[in-house]
Structures are given as structure tokens and as C-alpha cells.
Amino acid sequence: MKYVEVLLPLPLENTYTYSIPAEMEPVVRNYCLVKAPFGRKRYYTAIVKEIHDHHPDPSFKCKDISAVLDVNPIINPLQMQLWDWIASYYLCKTGDVFKAAVPPGLINNEIKKRQKKKTISRIQMTDDDCLALNVLTEAQQTAFAEIQEVFKTKPVCLLHGVSLCGKTEIYIRLIQNTLQQGSNVLYLLPEIAFTKKIKERMTHIFGDRLLVYHSGFSDRKRVEVWNRLLHANESMVVVGVRSSVFLPFANLGLIIVDEEHDASYRQHDPAPRYHARNAAIMLAHLHGARTLLGSATPSLESYYNAKSGKYGLVALNIRYGNTSAPFVYIANVKELKRRKIMKDSLFSPILKEKMEDALNCDEQIVLFQNRRGFALIMECSSCGDVVRCVNCDVSLTCHRHTNKLVCHYCGYSVAILSHCPSCGSKEIKLAGFGTEKVEDEIETLFPDVRTNRLDYDTARTRSAYERILTCFEQGKSKILIGTQMLAKGLDLKQVGVAGVLNADSLMNVPDFRSHERAFQLMMQISSLAGRNRNQGTVVIQTSQPDHPLIQAIQAFDYKRMAVDQLNERKTFRYPPYFRLIVLVLRCSNEQTLEQIAARYAEILHEALGERVMPPFAPPVNRVQTLYVRHIMLKLETTFVVAQVRTILDNVNRQMQSFPGFSRIVLHYEVDN
């Protein structure tokens, strides 16, 4: 009798052994889909990972698989290796990776049956339809040649190119070369919002060899892309977001990770909590392919790896068309408020002046404030109480358009209050400002100018997002106010002025990456101004005009920021010099949580010593009724991953007998 080891789409560590009924033995193959009973009266679609004839323990009653759902493998061996690596490195279960990797429609038999009856759609283009490639500038040609030279000796290269330097044209040349060699290409983008313009450009060049893959597609469409790649007999280029690393590539030759610094490449919830950039590098390694990381403001980890020689490094410092970088003004908000010049306004005089100049020249304006809503808190002037969420440890944000106070963590909301819920006083004031308040003041300053707002409240759907952007791109609106959605790959040709209304809110986040991320975000916002060959203007409002980070942004000096931040991280044992693993513990009872977190850290300290930081509460220490505590591990980069996992598993087993541990929800965050 033969047996199979199957992988179930459940948060389980190991495979499970089933026997193969004699009549099914001829059709069962590695990586095919089978139906397997698990538990009482439950059946799951599982993937066959191994076929063998080793009888399990005689005391163990081995169940039969119930059916073979598809005799053809739905993944390839290299995909399984990637799944195993993600589960090992990011301290999750392989079953979690399986569930995240495979489109639900692929393991749903009914959808699959219907899928077989449908012809796969593709963009049909003739050679005459395809556009010729743009001629590379001298700087682009030099960078292109340098990348090819790097790839002869190093598998990973970082392209550090300033905004508007034309990185996409270099990507296209590399893709074309790879396709001509008969290999596939994966072009990763951080968010769906990036894919539209890239798809338009790529379609005119690569025609029906282009596939697009992201969660915005229907399940059926994602299954089409999966199956086409699985059975392709020609080289393809796939443009997609982070989940694209799970596609069934064969003969992969090149992976491009554009905007490699973007935080959207990290999956937070649910598991697997992986980083797509790192997964892409491992995927390329498994295929013997090359990886190109591209960014105007690289992550410090990638920059460090490039400067230390682990990756290749190619710089492209000339903007396309030799256009000038925007001129950056710094407005000292603290001084302006002290002199009562900004007492009742969100805008400094220099920003108002530049906005008026831009409108008089028929140019457009973007204004960035990274908080949505009207006001950030509602506070009682009598007792000082702040209206807070009943489920989370955060204040409620005032949304005047819906007349509600809303929690941005759990969605809890109440109508805007007319009196203090603690003391009954009607002396209630609003503090802080979001995009709604910015829009409100702009309408007062420029009543005849059409304004749009781009944030999660106005652009919850893809169609709403595209409608707002189309309106602005066509010049129907002149001022666009938004959150970090503004920094997501927009190419707005007529923007003359970009304003950052509160730089301090980005810099003062209690996180070791806050200055790096603030720099990246403000540089991206700054790059929106002056794309039409006229020098743009940027105004950054801050109460810390002499801060080294603000000075680096004003000078567009990435290296200054990188050196300062890397020195700090080396001193305080943070990445890239150390590896971080954070244990996140949650419980509905705060006292139980504190006791267990303290004991957990104590046992970990016995095994890892000073690498274990004491338990601490994060800035938001209660979310959706659960209290939160973190235990941070700072490990040398030479520390073996398998050894870390063994230690964590051992400690977890020891904690099982601790009173109340069954009430704890635990997960790990690696390199976060």
C-alpha cells in the first residue's frame, strides 16, 4: 500500500499521512489536489507533498484520501521550497503559506470545473500594434550597462535612481532581454494603484505576453493567470503585487522589485507575515535568476547590503530631460504660531503665497496630511477627558462629513457629542487636524477652485480612486488633498506646488524606522511637483526646521539621512546590524497578559540572555478588546534561523502549563 504526506490549508506545522486507496494509486502524483478527511466530518482540499510506502506507526489508524480532485500538479517543486522557506524564516505554519499562496478558486472544485470550459482571455496584439522602445538617455544607457555587468557576478542589484530619472525604461529593456532569452520575468509593484499605468505602458510593448495579477481581480481571473503560467510554453512577464511571488513560475530569469522600500510589500495580518522583497530574492535564488531592486529612497537594509558588497549598486542621479529638482521651502510653524501668524490657519504664509502663484499660472497643487478625518481628538475643556474607543486604546477621530466619531482601528463609531460623557460639560473642543479640515479651509481660501480629497474615506473602492485621479489629471480639479495615497506612484504632470502640512507627525512616531519612513514619504510627495519641465515648489511645515532629517530632505540628500540613521541603528542594535523578532501577545485580561509576558520573557532570557528585551506595551496597547504586549529579540545576523525556531518552540511548550496561557493569542513578527 502507498501513502501520501499532504499539506492542509490550516495553521498546522507538519504534513499529515493518509493511505491511497488501490483504485487511486495510478493517478496520485506529487503536488496534485486531493480531498482529505480531517477531524470529525470535515474534509479539506489538500496538496500531495510526498508519496511513499513507509507504513506509519501501527498504533496510528491511517485514513484514506477521499478523492483525487485534479491529477495534474497545481504547483511546482520550487514553489514548495519557497513555502517551506517562508514558514521557517517568518516563524509561521506551512499551512498558512498554502492558504495565502493559492487562489481560493483553484482549490474550489466547482469553480475549477467552470474554469475548464472558459477560454483564457489575453490581450491580442500584432507586431504593428506594439510600440517601439524609447531611446535611452546617456545616463540611462550607462545604468543599464552597469546593471548587466553587476549581474555577471552578483545575483541582486540595487538601482538607486532619483525621482523622474526614468527607471521604468531601464526595467523595460531588461525585461525585453530576458524574454528574448526564453525566461520569464516578475515585475513587482507595492500596491494595485501602481499597476494601471505600468500595464498600459507594458501592454503596448509586450502585448499578449503580459499578465497582471493582484487581489483586485476576480477569483476566476486569478485562476486564469495561475493556469496560464503553469502550462505556458512561451516566456511571459507578470506585473503584480506581493502575492505574485507565489505564482507557479518556471524558468524564471529576472525579478524587478520597484519601489522596494515601500511598506506595502510587508504582509501584516493574517499569517504568513512575510516581506515580498525578501521572498522575491529567495524565489530568484531558487530559480538561479537575478533580482533588481529599484528606488529613489531605498530601504536602509537594501542600501547597507549594497554598500557592504552583498548586492551590486548602480546609481542614476540625473532626472529625465535634465529637469531641475523642486525648490524646498521650510516653514517654521512653531515660530509662526508664537507670533500668532498661524493662529487660526493650517497654512503658513509662504504656502499660501505659493498656492496663489500656482493657481494664477494655471498649475495644480497637492497637499499632504497623513491623517484622515476632520479632527484627531475631541476633548473636554472642563475635565480634560478625551473621547476614546470602547474597544481600543485610542481616541476617536471626528469625521464631520458623516457626523461621527470613529475608531480607525476597529471601526467603532458614535454620533458627534454635544457634551462631555464624563462630566456633562458642553465645553468640548476639537484638536488636531485631518484631511477633511484641510479641505474645509481650502474651500474658504479658494472658494472658486475645485478641490478633491484622496483618502480612505473618499477612495474606498478602485473605481472611486480612479475617478478622483482622473478628475485631477484632466485638470477639472486644481487642488488634491490626501494622505499617503498621494505617494503611491502618481505621475501628475501639471502640479506646481506640493505642501507637507505637518512633518512633525511623521517624524515623532515612536518607531526606530520613523525617520527613514518620514524621509521616504516626504521625498515622494516632493517629487510630485515640477514634472512638466518647470521647477516645482515644495513647502514643508514643521516645528523643527533645524532637524537633520528636515535639512536632508531640503537638500534631497539621501546619503546624509542614511549615514545618520545607520549610525544610530548600529549603536542601539537594530537592523541591518541585528535581526529583530517581536513576539506579539494578546489577551482580554490585562493582568493575565502581564504575568504571562513576564514569565515568557524570563524563560527566553535563560536561553538567549541579553538578546531578550523586557516585555513592553506598544503605543496602542489595546486593540479590538484585546490588550497587547511585545517581547523583542535582538539577534546577531549570524544567528541560525533553525536554532531560533527550536528555542521559541521549546519555550512555547514550557508555557503551555502556565495558568492562563490558553487565553493568550501569540504570533511572531520577523524583521518588522
Secondary structure, 3 states (H helix, E strand, C coil): CCEEEEECCCCCCCCEEEECCHHHCCCCCCCCEEEEECCCCCEEEEEEEEEECCCCCCCCCCCECCEEEECCCCCCHHHHHHHHHHHHHCCCCHHHHHHHHCCHHHHCHHHHHHHHHCCCCCCCCCCCCCCCCCCCCHHHHHHHHHHHHHCCCCCEEEEEECCCCCHHHHHHHHHHHHHHCCCEEEEECCCHHHHHHHHHHHHHHHHHHEEEECCCCCHHHHHHHHHHHHCCCCCCEEEECHHHHHCCCCCEEEEEEECCCCHHHECCCCCCCCEHHHHHHHHHHHHCCEEEEEECCCCHHHHHHHHCCCCEEEEECCCHHHCCCCEEEEEEHHHHHHCCCCCCCCCCHHHHHHHHHHHHCCCEEEEECCCCCCECEEEECCCCCECECCCCCCECEEECCCCEEECCCCCCEEECCCCCCCCCCCCEEEECCCHHHHHHHHHHHCCCCCEEEECCCCCCCHHHHHHHHHHHHCCCCCEEEECHHHHCCCCCCCEEEEEECCCHHHHCCCCCCHHHHHHHHHHHHHCCCCCCCCCCEEEEEECCCCCHHHHHHHCCCHHHHHHHHHHHHHHHCCCCCEEEEEEEEEECCHHHHHHHHHHHHHHHHHHHHHHECCCECCCCCEECCEEEEEEEEEEECCCCHHHHHHHHHHHHHHHCCCCCHHHCEEEEEECC
